[in-house]
């Protein structure tokens, strides 16, 4: 798919400046954030934001390439016009219930008694931890070392520089199916964008909205998307668990369409204008205008439909939190992101359903045109831009090649590196 000719951009400026780009390829919408990286501090300034309706995806995975490619192209064109920077590479999101986290251990001999542990040793032990633990049809997206053990000394966070002979690791491996990852990259390539990294959308959202204290205390990010809901659990500063459930805002729209006996386009407008999760059962009427025709519906009926689907979504989330061993045990509660977090009353609803504190997470505190992106649905795109700004040397999974090819010699999870740099 050809990209517009952006001859108006000056090459010297691009050579002197460094930009970071995040593209969140959602089932219903593609969102793009362009950041300019300060040459002194390394901090990003948001200079471009774009979004476009998407098609050709189901439940977070690509079903045909041309739809996402066109949406990426349109979202980028908007962000490029705003930033004055022509995008040729970016960090992309990946979604879908094929994304899983697996606990794994590994052990290597690092040398003689006075041998100091190096980054090469850590890269080697990460490869040992993944070998045989991740099936051949899956690709490692992220390795999060929970703890190292060196010659019997436990709970080491960073063993580099320490001396010993036997090094062990306990880690969390995040992986996805190779075909789905490859299709996301191909869609970007059709839009003339090189994939620099591929990061699960919920992890990108977490980077944009969490702080170090929340990650240390225990917190979960719930990314309420169009067709999926991502769950990421953090505790003791580390990512503990990741899952994606196949329900989202599209399901709410379809339920409204069936319940009210209207077209999905009308149901979507009803959802955006009137969806809420409250205990107010007033029998008032709600009205919308679609294509110059007015429609009127019973408020109580709309509320019942919306609440029933959100109950199902949060029941699925609660099951994932139970699998993670943290149901009702998150001191910092849950942080809600994604377009589905806009529903009125969702914070109190989440508290009641999950029995923990809840708040809406928005990517704030970034310079530039950040007000354009300070919305829950832009959390993933901002997080992807931050990941892109750190660069490939901090990426655990590059999204290229086989299941361990993307494992780098830089140690520590992507999120840990980002937190150290920007929080």
C-alpha positions in Angstrom: 0.0 0.0 0.0 1.7 3.3 -1.1 2.3 6.0 1.5 1.8 9.7 0.8 4.8 11.6 -0.4 5.9 13.8 2.5 8.5 15.9 0.6 7.6 18.8 2.9 9.6 17.3 5.7 13.3 18.3 5.8 15.9 15.5 6.0 18.4 17.5 8.1 15.9 17.9 10.9 15.2 14.2 11.0 19.0 13.4 11.0 19.6 15.7 14.0 16.5 14.6 16.0 15.3 11.3 17.4 11.7 10.2 17.3 9.8 7.4 19.0 6.6 6.0 17.6 4.0 3.7 19.1 1.2 2.2 17.0 -1.6 0.4 18.9 -3.3 -1.9 16.4 -6.7 -2.5 18.1 -9.6 -4.5 16.7 -11.8 -1.5 16.1 -9.3 1.4 16.1 -5.6 2.0 15.3 -4.0 4.8 17.4 -0.6 6.3 16.8 1.6 8.5 19.1 4.8 10.2 17.9 7.3 11.4 20.5 10.4 13.6 20.1 13.2 12.5 22.3 15.2 15.2 24.2 18.8 14.8 23.3 19.9 15.7 26.8 17.5 14.0 29.2 16.2 11.3 26.9 12.6 12.1 27.9 9.9 12.0 25.2 7.7 14.9 24.2 4.5 14.0 22.4 4.4 15.8 19.1 1.9 13.8 17.0 -1.3 11.9 17.6 -3.5 10.1 15.2 -6.3 7.5 15.0 -8.3 5.7 12.5 -11.2 3.1 12.4 -9.9 -0.4 11.8 -11.3 -3.4 10.0 -9.9 -6.9 9.2 -9.3 -8.0 12.8 -11.2 -10.4 15.1 -10.7 -10.7 18.8 -7.4 -8.8 18.6 -5.8 -10.8 15.7 -5.5 -10.1 12.0 -8.0 -11.8 9.8 -7.0 -10.0 6.6 -4.1 -7.7 6.1 -5.5 -4.8 4.0 -7.8 -3.5 6.7 -5.2 -2.9 9.4 -2.7 -1.7 6.8 -5.1 1.0 5.6 -5.9 2.0 9.2 -2.2 2.2 10.2 -1.6 4.4 7.1 -4.5 6.7 7.9 -3.6 7.1 11.6 0.1 7.7 10.8 -0.8 10.3 8.2 -2.7 12.3 10.9 0.2 11.9 13.4 2.8 12.8 10.7 0.9 16.0 9.8 0.8 17.1 13.4 4.5 16.2 14.2 6.2 17.1 10.9 8.0 13.8 11.1 7.7 11.0 8.5 7.4 7.7 10.3 9.3 4.7 8.9 9.6 2.5 12.0 7.6 2.0 15.2 6.8 -0.3 18.1 3.6 -2.2 17.5 1.0 -3.7 19.9 -0.1 -7.3 19.8 -3.3 -8.6 21.3 -5.5 -11.6 21.6 -6.1 -14.5 23.9 -3.1 -16.4 22.4 -0.8 -14.2 24.7 0.1 -16.1 27.8 2.6 -15.9 30.6 4.6 -18.9 31.8 6.7 -19.3 34.9 10.1 -20.9 34.2 13.5 -21.6 35.9 17.0 -22.1 34.4 20.5 -22.7 35.6 24.0 -22.3 34.1 27.6 -22.6 35.2 29.2 -19.1 34.9 32.9 -20.1 35.5 35.4 -20.2 38.3 34.8 -19.1 41.9 36.1 -15.5 41.2 34.2 -15.1 37.9 32.0 -12.0 37.8 28.5 -12.3 36.3 28.2 -10.4 33.0 25.3 -9.4 30.8 26.3 -12.2 28.5 25.8 -14.7 31.3 22.3 -13.3 31.9 21.4 -13.5 28.2 22.6 -17.1 28.2 20.5 -18.1 31.3 17.4 -16.4 29.8 17.8 -18.6 26.7 18.2 -21.7 28.9 15.0 -20.6 30.7 13.0 -20.5 27.5 14.4 -23.5 25.7 11.9 -26.3 25.9 9.5 -24.2 27.9 8.0 -22.2 25.0 6.6 -24.3 22.1 8.1 -23.8 18.6 4.9 -22.1 17.3 5.2 -19.4 20.0 7.5 -16.4 20.1 9.0 -14.8 23.3 7.7 -11.3 23.7 9.1 -10.5 27.1 11.2 -12.2 29.8 10.7 -10.8 33.3 13.4 -12.1 35.8 11.7 -12.4 39.2 14.8 -13.4 41.0 18.3 -14.8 40.6 20.2 -17.3 42.8 24.0 -17.3 42.8 25.8 -20.1 44.6 22.9 -20.5 47.1 22.3 -16.8 47.7 18.6 -16.2 47.0 16.4 -13.2 45.9 19.1 -11.4 43.9 17.5 -8.8 41.6 20.6 -7.9 39.6 23.6 -10.3 39.8 25.9 -8.4 37.4 29.3 -7.9 38.9 28.7 -10.5 41.6 31.1 -13.5 41.8 30.1 -17.1 41.7 30.0 -20.3 39.7 26.3 -21.4 39.5 23.6 -19.0 38.5 19.9 -19.8 38.6 16.9 -17.7 37.4 13.2 -17.7 38.2 11.4 -15.8 35.4 8.0 -15.0 33.8 8.0 -15.6 30.1 5.4 -13.7 28.0 4.8 -15.3 24.6 2.4 -15.2 21.6 1.7 -17.3 18.6 4.1 -16.7 15.8 1.5 -16.4 12.9 -0.4 -13.7 14.8 2.7 -11.7 15.5 3.9 -12.1 11.9 0.6 -10.8 10.5 0.7 -7.7 12.6 4.2 -7.0 11.3 3.1 -7.6 7.7 0.2 -5.2 8.1 2.7 -2.6 9.2 5.0 -3.4 6.4 2.1 -2.9 3.9 1.9 0.6 5.3 5.6 1.1 4.8 6.4 0.9 8.6 9.2 -1.2 10.0 8.3 -3.2 13.1 11.0 -2.4 15.7 9.4 -4.2 18.6 6.1 -6.0 19.3 4.7 -5.5 22.8 1.4 -6.8 24.3 -1.1 -4.0 24.4 -1.9 -4.4 28.1 1.8 -4.1 29.0 2.1 -1.0 27.0 -0.9 0.5 28.8 0.6 -0.4 32.1 3.8 1.5 31.3 1.8 4.6 30.5 -0.4 4.7 33.6 1.4 2.9 36.5 4.0 4.2 38.9 6.7 2.3 40.7 4.8 2.4 44.0 1.8 0.7 42.5 3.9 -2.0 40.9 5.7 -2.7 44.2 2.5 -2.8 46.3 0.5 -5.0 43.9 -1.8 -3.7 41.1 -3.6 -5.0 38.0 -4.2 -3.1 34.8 -7.4 -4.0 33.0 -7.3 -2.8 29.4 -10.9 -2.7 28.1 -10.6 -2.7 24.3 -13.0 -3.1 21.4 -13.0 -6.9 21.2 -10.6 -8.0 24.0 -9.8 -7.2 27.6 -6.2 -7.4 28.7 -5.2 -8.2 32.3 -1.6 -7.6 33.7 -0.7 -8.2 37.3 2.3 -6.6 39.0 3.7 -7.2 42.5 7.0 -6.6 44.1 8.0 -4.4 41.2 7.6 -7.2 38.6 5.1 -8.4 36.1 3.6 -11.5 37.6 0.8 -12.5 35.1 -0.7 -11.6 31.7 -3.9 -12.8 30.1 -6.3 -11.5 27.4 -10.0 -12.4 27.5 -12.1 -12.3 24.3 -14.7 -9.8 25.4 -14.9 -6.0 24.8 -16.9 -3.0 23.7 -18.0 -4.7 20.5 -19.9 -7.3 22.6 -21.7 -4.5 24.4 -22.7 -2.9 21.1 -24.0 -6.2 19.7 -26.0 -6.9 22.9 -27.6 -3.4 22.6 -28.4 -4.0 19.0 -30.1 -7.4 19.8 -31.9 -6.1 22.9 -33.2 -2.9 21.4 -33.8 -4.5 17.9 -31.7 -1.8 16.1 -28.8 -1.8 13.7 -25.3 -2.0 15.2 -24.5 1.6 14.1 -27.4 2.9 16.1 -26.5 0.6 19.1 -23.0 2.0 19.0 -24.3 5.5 19.3 -26.6 4.5 22.1 -23.6 3.0 23.9 -21.3 6.0 23.4 -24.0 8.5 24.5 -25.9 6.6 27.2 -24.1 3.5 28.5 -23.7 3.5 32.3 -23.2 1.2 35.2 -25.2 2.6 38.0 -28.0 1.4 40.4 -30.4 4.1 39.2 -33.3 2.2 37.7 -35.3 5.3 36.6 -37.7 4.6 33.7 -36.7 7.7 31.8 -36.2 7.8 28.1 -32.9 8.3 26.2 -32.8 9.7 22.7 -30.3 9.7 19.9 -30.4 11.0 16.3 -28.9 8.8 13.6 -29.0 9.8 9.9 -31.6 12.6 10.7 -33.9 10.1 12.4 -34.6 10.3 16.1 -34.7 7.2 18.2 -36.0 6.8 21.7 -35.3 4.0 24.2 -36.1 3.1 27.7 -33.2 4.0 30.0 -33.7 1.0 32.3 -33.6 -1.4 29.4 -30.3 0.1 28.1 -28.8 -0.1 31.6 -29.7 -3.7 32.0 -28.1 -4.7 28.7 -24.9 -2.8 29.4 -24.6 -4.1 33.0 -25.2 -7.7 32.0 -22.3 -7.7 29.5 -19.9 -5.8 31.8 -20.7 -8.4 34.5 -19.6 -11.1 32.1 -16.4 -9.2 31.3 -15.5 -8.6 34.9 -16.3 -12.2 35.8 -13.7 -13.3 33.2 -11.2 -10.8 34.6 -11.9 -12.1 38.2 -11.1 -15.6 37.0 -7.8 -14.4 35.6 -6.9 -12.6 38.8 -7.7 -15.8 40.7 -5.4 -17.8 38.4 -2.7 -15.2 39.2 -3.4 -15.8 42.9 -4.3 -12.2 43.7 -8.1 -12.1 43.7 -9.1 -9.5 46.3 -5.4 -9.1 47.3 -4.2 -6.1 45.4 -3.3 -3.2 47.8 -3.2 -0.7 44.9 -6.3 -2.2 43.3 -7.0 -2.2 39.6 -6.3 0.5 37.0 -8.8 0.7 34.1 -7.7 1.7 30.6 -9.0 1.4 27.1 -12.1 2.8 25.4 -14.3 0.7 27.6 -13.2 2.6 30.7 -15.4 5.6 29.6 -18.6 4.0 30.7 -20.3 6.0 33.5 -20.1 4.3 36.9 -17.4 1.9 35.9 -15.1 2.6 38.8 -17.7 1.7 41.5 -18.8 -1.2 39.4 -15.2 -2.6 39.2 -14.8 -2.1 43.0 -18.0 -4.2 43.6 -17.2 -6.9 41.1 -13.5 -7.4 42.0 -13.6 -6.3 45.7 -10.5 -4.1 45.4 -9.9 -0.4 44.9 -10.3 0.9 41.3 -9.5 4.0 39.3 -9.3 5.0 35.7 -5.8 5.3 34.3 -4.8 8.0 31.8 -1.4 8.7 30.3 -0.6 12.1 31.8 2.5 14.1 32.6 4.0 14.1 29.2 5.1 17.3 27.5 3.9 18.5 24.0 0.4 17.9 22.6 -0.2 15.3 25.3 -3.7 16.6 26.0 -4.7 14.9 22.7 -3.5 11.6 24.2 -4.6 12.0 27.8 -7.4 9.5 27.5 -7.7 5.9 28.6 -7.9 4.6 25.0 -4.5 6.1 24.2 -2.7 4.5 27.1 -1.4 1.6 25.0 -0.2 3.9 22.2 1.7 6.2 24.6 3.2 3.1 26.3 4.4 1.8 23.0 6.0 5.1 22.2 7.8 5.0 25.5 9.0 1.5 24.7 10.2 2.7 21.3 12.1 5.5 22.9 14.1 3.2 25.0 15.2 1.4 21.9 15.7 -2.1 20.7 18.6 -2.8 23.1 16.1 -2.9 26.0 13.5 -5.0 24.2 13.3 -8.6 25.2 11.4 -9.6 22.1 12.1 -7.9 18.8 9.2 -9.6 17.1 11.5 -11.0 14.4 12.6 -14.5 13.8 12.2 -17.5 16.0 11.0 -17.9 19.6 14.4 -17.0 21.2 16.0 -14.9 18.5 14.6 -11.7 20.0 16.1 -12.3 23.5 18.7 -9.7 24.0 21.8 -9.4 26.2 20.3 -6.4 28.0 18.9 -7.8 31.2 15.7 -6.9 33.0 12.1 -6.7 31.6 11.1 -3.9 29.2 8.9 -2.4 31.8 11.7 -2.4 34.4 13.9 -0.5 32.0 11.2 2.0 31.2 10.3 2.6 34.9 14.0 3.3 35.6 14.2 5.7 32.8 11.0 7.7 33.0 9.4 7.4 36.5 
